[in-house]
Structures are given as structure tokens and as C-alpha cells.
Amino acid sequence: MLNKVFIATANRIGKEEDLSFCGLSIIASPQGKTLYQASEDQEEVHVMDIDIDQSRNKFLTWRNHIFTERRVQQYAELTDESFMNPA
């Protein structure tokens, strides 16, 4: 949702050995609204038209744009090994 793009997640249903799969795959809008949700126990294929212009709007509010609000100076922490592997 923070990147303001459409999301499609896919999950299986049923069991495989000791694993259970719950289904409930979704398609969500850039605003986080669930546009489609599959069932828990039925195999499904769903095709949906989307308005790609909704993904082009990167404003969170009229004052906050996701690209101008980035703090790139803090990105280095994510690649610092001591940050990734604390002692």
C-alpha cells in the first residue's frame, strides 16, 4: 500500500503433507481496498480490469508525496551488516 500500486496475492487451498493452505487470495487497490477475495476452499481464477491511473497518483495526502518524502540518507542502514545482523 505504501508504494500505491495494485497488489495481487495468490495462495493455494487444501493440504500437502503436514501443511494446510487457506486460500483467500486477493486483489487490492493502491489505497488498500480489497477489490476481490477468493474463497478458502474452492479453486478459482479471477481476471479483473484495473485503472492504472490510480497507481500513478503517489500522494498520500495533499501534502505528502511518497517520493518526495523519502529519506534516502537512512537507506544505508539497510545495507549495513551490523544493522542486518545485530550481535
N, C-alpha and C positions, 0 to 999 in steps of 0.2 A: 504494500500500500504506500510506503514512503516514496517509492520511485514513480508512483502514479502510472502504472501500466496494468493492463488486463492480466489476470492470473488464471491459469487452468492447472488444476492438480488432479492427478489420476491415482486411484487406489484400486486394488483388487478386492474381490469378495471371496468368501469361503475359507477353507483351511488347507494348509500344506504342512505335513508332518505336525510339529507342535506349534505352528504359527497360525493365528487367526487374522483375517483381513476384514476390515469393517466397511469397505466401500466408501460411500459418501463423497465421491469425487465432486469437485466444484469448479465453476467458472465465476470469477469475481471481477467487478468493475474497478477502475482506477481509484474510486472512492471507497472501496472495500465492501461494497454491497454484493451479496450473493445473488448472481443472476440465474444460476442453475445449480441444483444439487442432486446427485444421483442417489439411488436407494442404497440400503445396507445389504440387500440380499438378491438383487437382480443384475444380470449383466446388461449393460447399456452402452449405447453410442449416442452422443448428442452433438449436433452441429449448431452453431449459433452465429448470427451476424453481429458484428460489433461496430461501434462508431469509433474509428481510430483517432478522430479529433479529440476525444475525451482523454486520450493518453498524451496528447501534445500540450495540454494545459498543465503546467508544472507549479502553479500557485497553490500553496496550502491554505493561505488566506490572502487577502488583497495586499498584505504587507510582506508575506513570506513566500519566496520562490525557492524550490528545492535546490537549484544550482547556485544561486547567489548566497544562500545560507550555509553552504558547505564550509567546513573548517579544515581545509586541506593540510594545514600545519599539524593537525593531530593525526593524520594518516600514518605518519612514520611509526607511531606506537604500535600499529597493527602489524608491522613488519619487523619490529624489534623482538629478537628471540627471547629476551628476558621477560617481555610482556606476554609472549605466547606460551612460555614455559617457566612459570614462576617457581622459585626454589622452594 
